[in-house]
Amino acid sequence: MDYITIIGLIAGALTTASFFPQVLQIYRTKQTKDLSLSMFIILTIGIFLWLIYGILSKTLPVVMSNTIAFVFSSYIVIMKIKYG
Amino acid sequence: MDYITIIGLIAGALTTASFFPQVLQIYRTKQTKDLSLSMFIILTIGIFLWLIYGILSKTLPVVMSNTIAFVFSSYIVIMKIKYG
């Protein structure tokens, strides 16, 4: 595995992991008022398209990170709609 | 430009544009309580690494979208620290 792919994998791990503290905070506080629903809806659609892009262009870091990010981002959208 | 790159550009446009409603909401409300500081710090570092990855792998959609996303994400981190 070349060093460019390794940087991509670290980048993907970080952007994906970043959702986790937000998911945890929502789970703990049930508070989503200051989150923008538009942000997370557009982000979720964008992440889905990145996933398609990654599959078509066969770029492993893009596929891996966006699969998990899609799950987290969808969860935040659902919680935002639930808690308002 | 092939259709895979076009999908990547749309994906990049969406994930980048997604920050905009959140930036606007913070600007309007000055409220950041429900945002996770850890999320946006980790996200900003991750976006920076995606930018490096995009430059090294010469993938245009990755470079373009992550440059703008880096600015927006940094703004959210600064506002979160400012408004707490």
Backbone of each chain as nested JSON, in Angstrom:
{
  "chains": [
    {"id": "A", "residues": [
      {"number": 1, "name": "MET", "atoms": {"N": [0.846, -1.203, 0.0], "CA": [0.0, 0.0, 0.0], "C": [0.884, 1.256, 0.0]}},
      {"number": 2, "name": "ASP", "atoms": {"N": [0.654, 2.173, -0.954], "CA": [1.517, 3.359, -1.057], "C": [1.145, 4.41, -0.011]}},
      {"number": 3, "name": "TYR", "atoms": {"N": [2.027, 5.381, 0.168], "CA": [1.829, 6.34, 1.26], "C": [0.66, 7.295, 0.999]}},
      {"number": 4, "name": "ILE", "atoms": {"N": [0.299, 7.496, -0.279], "CA": [-0.861, 8.344, -0.585], "C": [-2.142, 7.677, -0.062]}},
      {"number": 5, "name": "THR", "atoms": {"N": [-2.259, 6.372, -0.307], "CA": [-3.427, 5.633, 0.182], "C": [-3.484, 5.657, 1.71]}},
      {"number": 6, "name": "ILE", "atoms": {"N": [-2.297, 5.573, 2.355], "CA": [-2.268, 5.599, 3.825], "C": [-2.77, 6.954, 4.346]}},
      {"number": 7, "name": "ILE", "atoms": {"N": [-2.334, 8.058, 3.706], "CA": [-2.834, 9.391, 4.094], "C": [-4.355, 9.445, 3.907]}},
      {"number": 8, "name": "GLY", "atoms": {"N": [-4.839, 8.901, 2.796], "CA": [-6.279, 8.863, 2.531], "C": [-7.032, 8.064, 3.585]}},
      {"number": 9, "name": "LEU", "atoms": {"N": [-6.433, 6.941, 4.008], "CA": [-7.086, 6.103, 5.027], "C": [-7.141, 6.833, 6.376]}},
      {"number": 10, "name": "ILE", "atoms": {"N": [-6.056, 7.549, 6.721], "CA": [-6.052, 8.319, 7.976], "C": [-7.09, 9.457, 7.883]}},
      {"number": 11, "name": "ALA", "atoms": {"N": [-7.105, 10.147, 6.732], "CA": [-8.078, 11.218, 6.508], "C": [-9.503, 10.688, 6.666]}},
      {"number": 12, "name": "GLY", "atoms": {"N": [-9.756, 9.556, 6.039], "CA": [-11.081, 8.933, 6.102], "C": [-11.437, 8.5, 7.515]}},
      {"number": 13, "name": "ALA", "atoms": {"N": [-10.446, 7.948, 8.219], "CA": [-10.679, 7.518, 9.602], "C": [-11.061, 8.722, 10.467]}},
      {"number": 14, "name": "LEU", "atoms": {"N": [-10.38, 9.853, 10.256], "CA": [-10.652, 11.052, 11.062], "C": [-12.016, 11.654, 10.737]}},
      {"number": 15, "name": "THR", "atoms": {"N": [-12.313, 11.881, 9.442], "CA": [-13.6, 12.503, 9.108], "C": [-14.76, 11.596, 9.53]}},
      {"number": 16, "name": "THR", "atoms": {"N": [-14.549, 10.297, 9.452], "CA": [-15.591, 9.358, 9.881], "C": [-15.713, 9.355, 11.399]}},
      {"number": 17, "name": "ALA", "atoms": {"N": [-14.566, 9.277, 12.089], "CA": [-14.56, 9.242, 13.56], "C": [-15.144, 10.526, 14.139]}},
      {"number": 18, "name": "SER", "atoms": {"N": [-15.028, 11.615, 13.4], "CA": [-15.487, 12.915, 13.905], "C": [-16.981, 12.893, 14.234]}},
      {"number": 19, "name": "PHE", "atoms": {"N": [-17.749, 12.081, 13.499], "CA": [-19.192, 12.011, 13.761], "C": [-19.488, 11.403, 15.127]}},
      {"number": 20, "name": "PHE", "atoms": {"N": [-18.568, 10.579, 15.611], "CA": [-18.841, 9.782, 16.802], "C": [-19.105, 10.64, 18.058]}},
      {"number": 21, "name": "PRO", "atoms": {"N": [-18.234, 11.647, 18.373], "CA": [-18.542, 12.476, 19.541], "C": [-19.876, 13.222, 19.413]}},
      {"number": 22, "name": "GLN", "atoms": {"N": [-20.251, 13.604, 18.176], "CA": [-21.54, 14.284, 17.988], "C": [-22.699, 13.321, 18.236]}},
      {"number": 23, "name": "VAL", "atoms": {"N": [-22.561, 12.102, 17.712], "CA": [-23.581, 11.071, 17.937], "C": [-23.722, 10.802, 19.441]}},
      {"number": 24, "name": "LEU", "atoms": {"N": [-22.583, 10.66, 20.131], "CA": [-22.578, 10.414, 21.58], "C": [-23.247, 11.555, 22.337]}},
      {"number": 25, "name": "GLN", "atoms": {"N": [-22.892, 12.807, 21.945], "CA": [-23.456, 13.979, 22.628], "C": [-24.98, 14.022, 22.471]}},
      {"number": 26, "name": "ILE", "atoms": {"N": [-25.46, 13.716, 21.261], "CA": [-26.911, 13.696, 21.027], "C": [-27.549, 12.584, 21.861]}},
      {"number": 27, "name": "TYR", "atoms": {"N": [-26.896, 11.432, 21.896], "CA": [-27.427, 10.288, 22.644], "C": [-27.549, 10.63, 24.131]}},
      {"number": 28, "name": "ARG", "atoms": {"N": [-26.518, 11.35, 24.65], "CA": [-26.492, 11.711, 26.066], "C": [-27.473, 12.823, 26.41]}},
      {"number": 29, "name": "THR", "atoms": {"N": [-27.443, 13.9, 25.602], "CA": [-28.185, 15.117, 25.959], "C": [-29.589, 15.17, 25.352]}},
      {"number": 30, "name": "LYS", "atoms": {"N": [-29.835, 14.406, 24.291], "CA": [-31.095, 14.492, 23.513], "C": [-31.331, 15.911, 23.01]}},
      {"number": 31, "name": "GLN", "atoms": {"N": [-30.278, 16.701, 22.895], "CA": [-30.388, 18.093, 22.449], "C": [-29.785, 18.24, 21.056]}},
      {"number": 32, "name": "THR", "atoms": {"N": [-30.584, 18.796, 20.128], "CA": [-30.084, 18.973, 18.756], "C": [-30.42, 20.361, 18.209]}},
      {"number": 33, "name": "LYS", "atoms": {"N": [-30.892, 21.253, 19.088], "CA": [-31.39, 22.562, 18.658], "C": [-30.375, 23.334, 17.806]}},
      {"number": 34, "name": "ASP", "atoms": {"N": [-29.096, 23.335, 18.24], "CA": [-28.091, 24.158, 17.552], "C": [-27.516, 23.498, 16.299]}},
      {"number": 35, "name": "LEU", "atoms": {"N": [-27.917, 22.247, 16.045], "CA": [-27.478, 21.594, 14.807], "C": [-28.393, 22.025, 13.672]}},
      {"number": 36, "name": "SER", "atoms": {"N": [-27.806, 22.254, 12.504], "CA": [-28.585, 22.632, 11.331], "C": [-29.081, 21.371, 10.622]}},
      {"number": 37, "name": "LEU", "atoms": {"N": [-30.425, 21.219, 10.54], "CA": [-31.001, 20.061, 9.84], "C": [-30.558, 20.059, 8.384]}},
      {"number": 38, "name": "SER", "atoms": {"N": [-30.574, 21.248, 7.745], "CA": [-30.132, 21.35, 6.339], "C": [-28.714, 20.825, 6.189]}},
      {"number": 39, "name": "MET", "atoms": {"N": [-27.822, 21.197, 7.137], "CA": [-26.44, 20.727, 7.037], "C": [-26.392, 19.215, 6.942]}},
      {"number": 40, "name": "PHE", "atoms": {"N": [-27.076, 18.541, 7.889], "CA": [-26.911, 17.093, 7.961], "C": [-27.673, 16.344, 6.862]}},
      {"number": 41, "name": "ILE", "atoms": {"N": [-28.751, 16.956, 6.335], "CA": [-29.43, 16.336, 5.184], "C": [-28.533, 16.426, 3.946]}},
      {"number": 42, "name": "ILE", "atoms": {"N": [-28.006, 17.626, 3.669], "CA": [-27.145, 17.812, 2.487], "C": [-25.88, 16.964, 2.633]}},
      {"number": 43, "name": "LEU", "atoms": {"N": [-25.327, 16.943, 3.863], "CA": [-24.115, 16.159, 4.125], "C": [-24.345, 14.674, 3.866]}},
      {"number": 44, "name": "THR", "atoms": {"N": [-25.499, 14.16, 4.316], "CA": [-25.801, 12.734, 4.14], "C": [-25.92, 12.378, 2.657]}},
      {"number": 45, "name": "ILE", "atoms": {"N": [-26.585, 13.249, 1.882], "CA": [-26.698, 13.01, 0.434], "C": [-25.305, 13.077, -0.211]}},
      {"number": 46, "name": "GLY", "atoms": {"N": [-24.507, 14.061, 0.207], "CA": [-23.151, 14.203, -0.327], "C": [-22.275, 13.006, -0.015]}},
      {"number": 47, "name": "ILE", "atoms": {"N": [-22.358, 12.527, 1.23], "CA": [-21.581, 11.347, 1.633], "C": [-21.982, 10.138, 0.799]}},
      {"number": 48, "name": "PHE", "atoms": {"N": [-23.292, 10.005, 0.533], "CA": [-23.782, 8.896, -0.297], "C": [-23.173, 8.965, -1.702]}},
      {"number": 49, "name": "LEU", "atoms": {"N": [-23.113, 10.187, -2.256], "CA": [-22.514, 10.351, -3.592], "C": [-21.002, 10.083, -3.571]}},
      {"number": 50, "name": "TRP", "atoms": {"N": [-20.317, 10.486, -2.476], "CA": [-18.887, 10.151, -2.335], "C": [-18.683, 8.643, -2.351]}},
      {"number": 51, "name": "LEU", "atoms": {"N": [-19.64, 7.944, -1.716], "CA": [-19.568, 6.482, -1.665], "C": [-19.669, 5.907, -3.083]}},
      {"number": 52, "name": "ILE", "atoms": {"N": [-20.627, 6.416, -3.867], "CA": [-20.787, 5.987, -5.266], "C": [-19.506, 6.304, -6.05]}},
      {"number": 53, "name": "TYR", "atoms": {"N": [-18.986, 7.527, -5.832], "CA": [-17.745, 7.949, -6.503], "C": [-16.591, 6.998, -6.158]}},
      {"number": 54, "name": "GLY", "atoms": {"N": [-16.477, 6.679, -4.886], "CA": [-15.401, 5.799, -4.416], "C": [-15.496, 4.413, -5.029]}},
      {"number": 55, "name": "ILE", "atoms": {"N": [-16.738, 3.904, -5.132], "CA": [-16.942, 2.57, -5.723], "C": [-16.557, 2.603, -7.205]}},
      {"number": 56, "name": "LEU", "atoms": {"N": [-17.043, 3.627, -7.926], "CA": [-16.782, 3.716, -9.371], "C": [-15.308, 3.964, -9.675]}},
      {"number": 57, "name": "SER", "atoms": {"N": [-14.651, 4.788, -8.829], "CA": [-13.239, 5.107, -9.092], "C": [-12.297, 4.143, -8.366]}},
      {"number": 58, "name": "LYS", "atoms": {"N": [-12.909, 3.155, -7.672], "CA": [-12.146, 2.121, -6.959], "C": [-11.115, 2.712, -6.002]}},
      {"number": 59, "name": "THR", "atoms": {"N": [-11.515, 3.767, -5.253], "CA": [-10.602, 4.338, -4.265], "C": [-11.046, 3.872, -2.877]}},
      {"number": 60, "name": "LEU", "atoms": {"N": [-10.259, 2.956, -2.344], "CA": [-10.58, 2.266, -1.095], "C": [-10.872, 3.211, 0.074]}},
      {"number": 61, "name": "PRO", "atoms": {"N": [-10.014, 4.253, 0.334], "CA": [-10.278, 5.098, 1.506], "C": [-11.621, 5.818, 1.404]}},
      {"number": 62, "name": "VAL", "atoms": {"N": [-11.984, 6.207, 0.181], "CA": [-13.245, 6.931, -0.036], "C": [-14.434, 6.02, 0.264]}},
      {"number": 63, "name": "VAL", "atoms": {"N": [-14.347, 4.776, -0.185], "CA": [-15.437, 3.823, 0.044], "C": [-15.584, 3.518, 1.526]}},
      {"number": 64, "name": "MET", "atoms": {"N": [-14.462, 3.172, 2.17], "CA": [-14.514, 2.755, 3.576], "C": [-15.051, 3.846, 4.48]}},
      {"number": 65, "name": "SER", "atoms": {"N": [-14.472, 5.052, 4.353], "CA": [-14.846, 6.114, 5.282], "C": [-16.277, 6.583, 5.046]}},
      {"number": 66, "name": "ASN", "atoms": {"N": [-16.7, 6.63, 3.777], "CA": [-18.039, 7.155, 3.506], "C": [-19.153, 6.174, 3.837]}},
      {"number": 67, "name": "THR", "atoms": {"N": [-18.827, 4.882, 3.865], "CA": [-19.834, 3.907, 4.281], "C": [-20.223, 4.143, 5.738]}},
      {"number": 68, "name": "ILE", "atoms": {"N": [-19.206, 4.272, 6.6], "CA": [-19.473, 4.474, 8.031], "C": [-20.044, 5.875, 8.274]}},
      {"number": 69, "name": "ALA", "atoms": {"N": [-19.466, 6.885, 7.608], "CA": [-19.937, 8.259, 7.776], "C": [-21.414, 8.375, 7.394]}},
      {"number": 70, "name": "PHE", "atoms": {"N": [-21.833, 7.614, 6.383], "CA": [-23.223, 7.644, 5.939], "C": [-24.16, 7.184, 7.064]}},
      {"number": 71, "name": "VAL", "atoms": {"N": [-23.761, 6.136, 7.773], "CA": [-24.574, 5.606, 8.878], "C": [-24.688, 6.659, 9.991]}},
      {"number": 72, "name": "PHE", "atoms": {"N": [-23.539, 7.237, 10.391], "CA": [-23.526, 8.235, 11.468], "C": [-24.339, 9.475, 11.083]}},
      {"number": 73, "name": "SER", "atoms": {"N": [-24.128, 9.951, 9.865], "CA": [-24.783, 11.174, 9.427], "C": [-26.303, 10.968, 9.353]}},
      {"number": 74, "name": "SER", "atoms": {"N": [-26.721, 9.793, 8.875], "CA": [-28.15, 9.472, 8.823], "C": [-28.738, 9.455, 10.233]}},
      {"number": 75, "name": "TYR", "atoms": {"N": [-27.987, 8.886, 11.185], "CA": [-28.444, 8.851, 12.579], "C": [-28.676, 10.275, 13.095]}},
      {"number": 76, "name": "ILE", "atoms": {"N": [-27.741, 11.191, 12.802], "CA": [-27.869, 12.579, 13.278], "C": [-29.102, 13.243, 12.66]}},
      {"number": 77, "name": "VAL", "atoms": {"N": [-29.356, 12.989, 11.373], "CA": [-30.558, 13.538, 10.717], "C": [-31.818, 13.036, 11.423]}},
      {"number": 78, "name": "ILE", "atoms": {"N": [-31.875, 11.732, 11.686], "CA": [-33.058, 11.133, 12.316], "C": [-33.263, 11.71, 13.724]}},
      {"number": 79, "name": "MET", "atoms": {"N": [-32.173, 11.86, 14.489], "CA": [-32.271, 12.405, 15.85], "C": [-32.688, 13.873, 15.82]}},
      {"number": 80, "name": "LYS", "atoms": {"N": [-32.154, 14.623, 14.832], "CA": [-32.52, 16.031, 14.694], "C": [-34.012, 16.17, 14.419]}},
      {"number": 81, "name": "ILE", "atoms": {"N": [-34.554, 15.296, 13.559], "CA": [-35.99, 15.326, 13.245], "C": [-36.79, 14.915, 14.49]}},
      {"number": 82, "name": "LYS", "atoms": {"N": [-36.259, 13.94, 15.23], "CA": [-36.954, 13.438, 16.429], "C": [-36.967, 14.483, 17.556]}},
      {"number": 83, "name": "TYR", "atoms": {"N": [-35.802, 15.08, 17.86], "CA": [-35.7, 15.989, 18.999], "C": [-35.883, 17.461, 18.614]}},
      {"number": 84, "name": "GLY", "atoms": {"N": [-35.813, 17.746, 17.315], "CA": [-36.137, 19.095, 16.805], "C": [-35.173, 20.2, 17.137]}}
    ]},
    {"id": "B", "residues": [
      {"number": 1, "name": "MET", "atoms": {"N": [-14.357, 15.519, -19.478], "CA": [-14.468, 15.078, -18.075], "C": [-15.393, 13.86, -17.995]}},
      {"number": 2, "name": "ASP", "atoms": {"N": [-14.911, 12.78, -17.398], "CA": [-15.72, 11.563, -17.371], "C": [-16.801, 11.63, -16.291]}},
      {"number": 3, "name": "TYR", "atoms": {"N": [-17.766, 10.713, -16.365], "CA": [-18.935, 10.792, -15.474], "C": [-18.576, 10.493, -14.007]}},
      {"number": 4, "name": "ILE", "atoms": {"N": [-17.502, 9.743, -13.792], "CA": [-17.081, 9.469, -12.406], "C": [-16.617, 10.771, -11.75]}},
      {"number": 5, "name": "THR", "atoms": {"N": [-15.827, 11.566, -12.488], "CA": [-15.366, 12.854, -11.956], "C": [-16.552, 13.787, -11.693]}},
      {"number": 6, "name": "ILE", "atoms": {"N": [-17.562, 13.745, -12.582], "CA": [-18.746, 14.595, -12.401], "C": [-19.48, 14.211, -11.11]}},
      {"number": 7, "name": "ILE", "atoms": {"N": [-19.629, 12.893, -10.862], "CA": [-20.259, 12.436, -9.607], "C": [-19.434, 12.926, -8.41]}},
      {"number": 8, "name": "GLY", "atoms": {"N": [-18.113, 12.832, -8.53], "CA": [-17.237, 13.304, -7.455], "C": [-17.386, 14.799, -7.212]}},
      {"number": 9, "name": "LEU", "atoms": {"N": [-17.522, 15.556, -8.29], "CA": [-17.673, 17.011, -8.145], "C": [-19.006, 17.362, -7.483]}},
      {"number": 10, "name": "ILE", "atoms": {"N": [-20.069, 16.635, -7.854], "CA": [-21.377, 16.876, -7.224], "C": [-21.299, 16.491, -5.74]}},
      {"number": 11, "name": "ALA", "atoms": {"N": [-20.679, 15.326, -5.457], "CA": [-20.512, 14.886, -4.068], "C": [-19.75, 15.94, -3.266]}},
      {"number": 12, "name": "GLY", "atoms": {"N": [-18.66, 16.438, -3.83], "CA": [-17.844, 17.45, -3.163], "C": [-18.608, 18.747, -2.961]}},
      {"number": 13, "name": "ALA", "atoms": {"N": [-19.381, 19.127, -3.975], "CA": [-20.181, 20.352, -3.868], "C": [-21.188, 20.229, -2.724]}},
      {"number": 14, "name": "LEU", "atoms": {"N": [-21.808, 19.038, -2.596], "CA": [-22.816, 18.833, -1.551], "C": [-22.199, 18.806, -0.151]}},
      {"number": 15, "name": "THR", "atoms": {"N": [-21.135, 17.999, 0.038], "CA": [-20.556, 17.918, 1.385], "C": [-19.97, 19.267, 1.794]}},
      {"number": 16, "name": "THR", "atoms": {"N": [-19.454, 20.017, 0.824], "CA": [-18.917, 21.343, 1.134], "C": [-20.045, 22.322, 1.43]}},
      {"number": 17, "name": "ALA", "atoms": {"N": [-21.075, 22.314, 0.566], "CA": [-22.212, 23.223, 0.734], "C": [-22.941, 22.953, 2.049]}},
      {"number": 18, "name": "SER", "atoms": {"N": [-22.874, 21.709, 2.528], "CA": [-23.606, 21.343, 3.745], "C": [-23.171, 22.182, 4.943]}},
      {"number": 19, "name": "PHE", "atoms": {"N": [-21.908, 22.629, 4.956], "CA": [-21.427, 23.431, 6.081], "C": [-22.096, 24.806, 6.121]}},
      {"number": 20, "name": "PHE", "atoms": {"N": [-22.546, 25.259, 4.961], "CA": [-23.019, 26.628, 4.848], "C": [-24.239, 26.924, 5.742]}},
      {"number": 21, "name": "PRO", "atoms": {"N": [-25.299, 26.072, 5.714], "CA": [-26.437, 26.35, 6.619], "C": [-26.036, 26.33, 8.096]}},
      {"number": 22, "name": "GLN", "atoms": {"N": [-25.05, 25.477, 8.45], "CA": [-24.608, 25.451, 9.856], "C": [-23.864, 26.743, 10.211]}},
      {"number": 23, "name": "VAL", "atoms": {"N": [-23.006, 27.19, 9.298], "CA": [-22.28, 28.45, 9.499], "C": [-23.276, 29.602, 9.642]}},
      {"number": 24, "name": "LEU", "atoms": {"N": [-24.27, 29.636, 8.755], "CA": [-25.312, 30.675, 8.797], "C": [-26.085, 30.645, 10.108]}},
      {"number": 25, "name": "GLN", "atoms": {"N": [-26.466, 29.439, 10.536], "CA": [-27.237, 29.286, 11.776], "C": [-26.441, 29.802, 12.976]}},
      {"number": 26, "name": "ILE", "atoms": {"N": [-25.141, 29.482, 13.026], "CA": [-24.288, 29.959, 14.118], "C": [-24.177, 31.48, 14.05]}},
      {"number": 27, "name": "TYR", "atoms": {"N": [-24.014, 31.993, 12.849], "CA": [-23.883, 33.44, 12.661], "C": [-25.142, 34.154, 13.152]}},
      {"number": 28, "name": "ARG", "atoms": {"N": [-26.311, 33.57, 12.859], "CA": [-27.597, 34.174, 13.231], "C": [-27.879, 34.042, 14.723]}},
      {"number": 29, "name": "THR", "atoms": {"N": [-27.709, 32.803, 15.249], "CA": [-28.168, 32.532, 16.612], "C": [-27.081, 32.721, 17.673]}},
      {"number": 30, "name": "LYS", "atoms": {"N": [-25.794, 32.682, 17.263], "CA": [-24.657, 32.692, 18.209], "C": [-24.744, 31.522, 19.199]}},
      {"number": 31, "name": "GLN", "atoms": {"N": [-25.472, 30.468, 18.828], "CA": [-25.657, 29.314, 19.706], "C": [-24.897, 28.115, 19.148]}},
      {"number": 32, "name": "THR", "atoms": {"N": [-24.041, 27.517, 19.989], "CA": [-23.28, 26.349, 19.524], "C": [-23.281, 25.219, 20.56]}},
      {"number": 33, "name": "LYS", "atoms": {"N": [-24.138, 25.36, 21.585], "CA": [-24.127, 24.418, 22.71], "C": [-24.243, 22.954, 22.268]}},
      {"number": 34, "name": "ASP", "atoms": {"N": [-25.163, 22.675, 21.323], "CA": [-25.434, 21.287, 20.939], "C": [-24.431, 20.729, 19.924]}},
      {"number": 35, "name": "LEU", "atoms": {"N": [-23.521, 21.572, 19.448], "CA": [-22.477, 21.087, 18.54], "C": [-21.352, 20.484, 19.371]}},
      {"number": 36, "name": "SER", "atoms": {"N": [-20.8, 19.379, 18.887], "CA": [-19.687, 18.745, 19.588], "C": [-18.37, 19.373, 19.119]}},
      {"number": 37, "name": "LEU", "atoms": {"N": [-17.634, 19.981, 20.068], "CA": [-16.336, 20.58, 19.717], "C": [-15.39, 19.506, 19.178]}},
      {"number": 38, "name": "SER", "atoms": {"N": [-15.387, 18.328, 19.83], "CA": [-14.529, 17.23, 19.362], "C": [-14.844, 16.889, 17.912]}},
      {"number": 39, "name": "MET", "atoms": {"N": [-16.153, 16.846, 17.568], "CA": [-16.515, 16.524, 16.185], "C": [-15.819, 17.464, 15.219]}},
      {"number": 40, "name": "PHE", "atoms": {"N": [-15.945, 18.771, 15.463], "CA": [-15.464, 19.72, 14.459], "C": [-13.94, 19.882, 14.465]}},
      {"number": 41, "name": "ILE", "atoms": {"N": [-13.293, 19.607, 15.609], "CA": [-11.824, 19.601, 15.616], "C": [-11.304, 18.408, 14.799]}},
      {"number": 42, "name": "ILE", "atoms": {"N": [-11.835, 17.216, 15.093], "CA": [-11.393, 16.013, 14.372], "C": [-11.73, 16.141, 12.88]}},
      {"number": 43, "name": "LEU", "atoms": {"N": [-12.928, 16.668, 12.586], "CA": [-13.367, 16.85, 11.201], "C": [-12.427, 17.79, 10.45]}},
      {"number": 44, "name": "THR", "atoms": {"N": [-12.03, 18.891, 11.102], "CA": [-11.161, 19.874, 10.442], "C": [-9.798, 19.261, 10.124]}},
      {"number": 45, "name": "ILE", "atoms": {"N": [-9.246, 18.494, 11.065], "CA": [-7.965, 17.814, 10.815], "C": [-8.124, 16.799, 9.681]}},
      {"number": 46, "name": "GLY", "atoms": {"N": [-9.233, 16.049, 9.716], "CA": [-9.501, 15.054, 8.675], "C": [-9.647, 15.692, 7.301]}},
      {"number": 47, "name": "ILE", "atoms": {"N": [-10.374, 16.798, 7.234], "CA": [-10.555, 17.512, 5.963], "C": [-9.206, 17.993, 5.431]}},
      {"number": 48, "name": "PHE", "atoms": {"N": [-8.346, 18.478, 6.337], "CA": [-7.005, 18.923, 5.942], "C": [-6.218, 17.759, 5.32]}},
      {"number": 49, "name": "LEU", "atoms": {"N": [-6.324, 16.573, 5.938], "CA": [-5.627, 15.398, 5.39], "C": [-6.223, 14.951, 4.055]}},
      {"number": 50, "name": "TRP", "atoms": {"N": [-7.556, 15.069, 3.894], "CA": [-8.188, 14.777, 2.601], "C": [-7.627, 15.698, 1.519]}},
      {"number": 51, "name": "LEU", "atoms": {"N": [-7.411, 16.954, 1.917], "CA": [-6.855, 17.94, 0.996], "C": [-5.458, 17.507, 0.527]}},
      {"number": 52, "name": "ILE", "atoms": {"N": [-4.621, 17.093, 1.492], "CA": [-3.276, 16.591, 1.168], "C": [-3.387, 15.365, 0.242]}},
      {"number": 53, "name": "TYR", "atoms": {"N": [-4.306, 14.451, 0.607], "CA": [-4.531, 13.236, -0.197], "C": [-4.935, 13.604, -1.622]}},
      {"number": 54, "name": "GLY", "atoms": {"N": [-5.853, 14.568, -1.735], "CA": [-6.331, 14.991, -3.054], "C": [-5.218, 15.59, -3.896]}},
      {"number": 55, "name": "ILE", "atoms": {"N": [-4.354, 16.385, -3.254], "CA": [-3.237, 17.001, -3.978], "C": [-2.265, 15.92, -4.465]}},
      {"number": 56, "name": "LEU", "atoms": {"N": [-1.908, 14.999, -3.554], "CA": [-0.94, 13.946, -3.89], "C": [-1.484, 12.974, -4.938]}},
      {"number": 57, "name": "SER", "atoms": {"N": [-2.789, 12.667, -4.849], "CA": [-3.366, 11.704, -5.798], "C": [-3.951, 12.405, -7.021]}},
      {"number": 58, "name": "LYS", "atoms": {"N": [-3.82, 13.74, -7.051], "CA": [-4.287, 14.553, -8.184], "C": [-5.759, 14.308, -8.498]}},
      {"number": 59, "name": "THR", "atoms": {"N": [-6.593, 14.212, -7.457], "CA": [-8.034, 14.056, -7.692], "C": [-8.718, 15.39, -7.438]}},
      {"number": 60, "name": "LEU", "atoms": {"N": [-9.106, 16.01, -8.539], "CA": [-9.656, 17.359, -8.535], "C": [-10.848, 17.552, -7.578]}},
      {"number": 61, "name": "PRO", "atoms": {"N": [-11.866, 16.661, -7.603], "CA": [-13.024, 16.905, -6.73], "C": [-12.628, 16.917, -5.25]}},
      {"number": 62, "name": "VAL", "atoms": {"N": [-11.672, 16.058, -4.889], "CA": [-11.234, 15.967, -3.492], "C": [-10.539, 17.27, -3.074]}},
      {"number": 63, "name": "VAL", "atoms": {"N": [-9.691, 17.801, -3.941], "CA": [-8.967, 19.047, -3.636], "C": [-9.939, 20.22, -3.504]}},
      {"number": 64, "name": "MET", "atoms": {"N": [-10.806, 20.374, -4.507], "CA": [-11.704, 21.526, -4.541], "C": [-12.631, 21.568, -3.33]}},
      {"number": 65, "name": "SER", "atoms": {"N": [-13.304, 20.431, -3.08], "CA": [-14.307, 20.428, -2.02], "C": [-13.656, 20.569, -0.648]}},
      {"number": 66, "name": "ASN", "atoms": {"N": [-12.493, 19.947, -0.45], "CA": [-11.885, 19.984, 0.88], "C": [-11.214, 21.318, 1.203]}},
      {"number": 67, "name": "THR", "atoms": {"N": [-10.85, 22.067, 0.177], "CA": [-10.302, 23.404, 0.428], "C": [-11.366, 24.297, 1.072]}},
      {"number": 68, "name": "ILE", "atoms": {"N": [-12.555, 24.31, 0.458], "CA": [-13.641, 25.155, 0.975], "C": [-14.157, 24.602, 2.311]}},
      {"number": 69, "name": "ALA", "atoms": {"N": [-14.318, 23.265, 2.375], "CA": [-14.81, 22.647, 3.605], "C": [-13.885, 22.95, 4.783]}},
      {"number": 70, "name": "PHE", "atoms": {"N": [-12.591, 23.029, 4.507], "CA": [-11.618, 23.321, 5.558], "C": [-11.863, 24.714, 6.157]}},
      {"number": 71, "name": "VAL", "atoms": {"N": [-12.162, 25.672, 5.306], "CA": [-12.442, 27.038, 5.773], "C": [-13.702, 27.061, 6.649]}},
      {"number": 72, "name": "PHE", "atoms": {"N": [-14.782, 26.438, 6.146], "CA": [-16.052, 26.413, 6.885], "C": [-15.898, 25.687, 8.226]}},
      {"number": 73, "name": "SER", "atoms": {"N": [-15.246, 24.538, 8.193], "CA": [-15.119, 23.718, 9.388], "C": [-14.27, 24.443, 10.447]}},
      {"number": 74, "name": "SER", "atoms": {"N": [-13.205, 25.126, 9.994], "CA": [-12.381, 25.912, 10.915], "C": [-13.207, 27.024, 11.557]}},
      {"number": 75, "name": "TYR", "atoms": {"N": [-14.064, 27.669, 10.747], "CA": [-14.938, 28.733, 11.266], "C": [-15.831, 28.187, 12.392]}},
      {"number": 76, "name": "ILE", "atoms": {"N": [-16.421, 26.998, 12.163], "CA": [-17.313, 26.409, 13.169], "C": [-16.541, 26.108, 14.456]}},
      {"number": 77, "name": "VAL", "atoms": {"N": [-15.304, 25.596, 14.332], "CA": [-14.477, 25.331, 15.522], "C": [-14.238, 26.625, 16.304]}},
      {"number": 78, "name": "ILE", "atoms": {"N": [-13.878, 27.689, 15.588], "CA": [-13.582, 28.974, 16.242], "C": [-14.829, 29.521, 16.937]}},
      {"number": 79, "name": "MET", "atoms": {"N": [-15.985, 29.438, 16.267], "CA": [-17.228, 29.937, 16.864], "C": [-17.648, 29.1, 18.072]}},
      {"number": 80, "name": "LYS", "atoms": {"N": [-17.421, 27.777, 17.973], "CA": [-17.753, 26.886, 19.095], "C": [-16.902, 27.263, 20.313]}},
      {"number": 81, "name": "ILE", "atoms": {"N": [-15.611, 27.547, 20.09], "CA": [-14.739, 27.942, 21.199], "C": [-15.173, 29.307, 21.738]}},
      {"number": 82, "name": "LYS", "atoms": {"N": [-15.571, 30.207, 20.844], "CA": [-15.984, 31.558, 21.239], "C": [-17.299, 31.545, 22.029]}},
      {"number": 83, "name": "TYR", "atoms": {"N": [-18.326, 30.828, 21.504], "CA": [-19.655, 30.863, 22.129], "C": [-19.882, 29.712, 23.115]}},
      {"number": 84, "name": "GLY", "atoms": {"N": [-19.026, 28.703, 23.069], "CA": [-19.044, 27.629, 24.066], "C": [-20.215, 26.685, 24.027]}}
    ]}
  ]
}
